[in-house]
Amino acid sequence: MDYLKNHCWCSDSNWGGHYDCQIIVGLSSYKEGYKEDWERLLTKADYFNEDTYKILLSKGLPDCEEVKMAATTKYNQLKPEVIQWLEDNVPERNGVKGWAIGSADHVRSGSNINYDIFFQQTRDAMKFIKTWSKWKKPIHYCQYFTDVRKTLDLQTLKYTSKGDY
């Protein structure tokens, strides 16, 4: 998992609409060291696109399971136990939920190789990472406001000061 503190937001959150925050915890499916976290936190869900299905039928294809499958895509979503952990462990502050993820529509329209979780507070993001990451700390740590960038050496579990995040 990566930690980024910056001017951040989710344009379409699970809470409905825009979600302003300062911290993103990011997961990647293709970088070294992320595989276990990716598998621990995410699952695939099916999305049936009715418009695509109608287009396929209008092209003369039969109404059958194969055509329905062609109109169905998979997208990433957090596992129920991760959502429950967030609900139980990340408090609401000043009437604002302390965390968010992209809405199903937002996630489906985005990349299947990255997944972001948005937080209001550093302590909540770091607690999430410590609980759910194999490494118990972020692989890439970037604090934009103070220009701190660190990368975790996966062999020694020590940070180097130059980060590539």
Residue pairs with C-beta under 8 A, 6 or more apart in sequence:
1 25
1 26
1 27
1 34
1 37
1 129
1 132
1 133
1 135
1 138
1 139
2 24
2 25
2 26
2 27
2 28
2 138
2 139
2 140
2 141
2 142
2 165
3 23
3 24
3 25
3 125
3 126
3 129
3 138
3 140
3 141
3 142
4 23
4 24
4 26
4 140
4 142
4 144
4 165
5 22
5 23
5 122
5 142
5 143
5 144
5 145
6 22
6 24
6 142
6 144
6 145
7 22
7 144
8 20
8 21
8 22
8 23
8 24
8 118
9 18
9 19
9 20
9 21
9 118
10 18
10 19
10 21
10 100
10 101
10 102
10 106
10 116
10 118
11 18
11 106
12 18
12 102
12 103
12 105
12 106
13 19
13 100
13 101
13 102
13 103
13 106
13 118
14 100
14 101
14 102
14 103
14 104
15 97
15 100
16 103
19 97
19 100
19 118
21 100
21 118
21 119
21 120
22 119
22 120
23 118
23 119
23 120
23 121
23 122
23 124
23 125
24 116
24 117
24 118
24 119
25 116
25 117
25 118
25 119
25 125
25 128
25 129
25 138
26 114
26 115
26 116
26 117
27 34
27 37
27 38
27 41
27 42
27 114
27 115
27 116
27 117
28 34
28 38
28 113
28 114
29 35
29 38
29 112
29 113
29 114
29 115
30 113
31 139
32 154
33 134
33 135
33 139
33 152
33 154
34 139
36 134
37 132
37 133
37 134
38 115
40 79
40 132
40 134
41 78
41 79
41 82
41 115
41 132
42 76
42 77
42 78
42 79
42 115
43 76
43 77
43 78
43 79
44 74
44 75
44 76
44 77
45 74
45 75
45 76
45 77
45 104
46 72
46 73
46 74
47 72
47 73
47 74
47 75
47 104
47 108
48 68
48 71
48 72
49 71
49 72
49 73
50 71
52 70
52 71
53 67
53 68
53 71
56 67
56 70
56 71
57 63
57 67
61 67
73 108
74 112
75 104
75 107
75 108
75 112
76 107
76 112
76 115
77 104
77 107
78 86
78 101
78 115
78 117
82 132
85 128
85 131
85 132
86 99
86 117
86 128
89 124
89 127
89 128
89 131
90 97
90 98
90 99
90 119
90 124
90 127
90 128
91 98
91 124
92 98
93 120
93 121
96 120
97 120
98 119
98 120
98 121
98 124
99 117
99 118
99 119
99 120
99 124
99 128
100 117
100 118
101 107
101 116
101 117
101 118
102 110
102 116
107 115
117 125
117 128
119 125
119 128
126 137
129 136
129 137
129 138
130 136
130 137
135 152
135 154
135 157
137 152
137 157
138 152
139 151
139 152
139 154
140 149
140 150
140 151
140 152
140 163
140 164
140 165
141 148
141 149
141 150
141 151
141 152
141 159
141 163
141 165
142 148
142 149
142 150
142 163
142 165
143 149
149 161
149 162
149 163
149 164
149 165
150 159
150 160
150 161
150 162
150 163
151 159
151 160
151 162
151 163
151 164
151 165
152 158
152 159
153 159
153 160
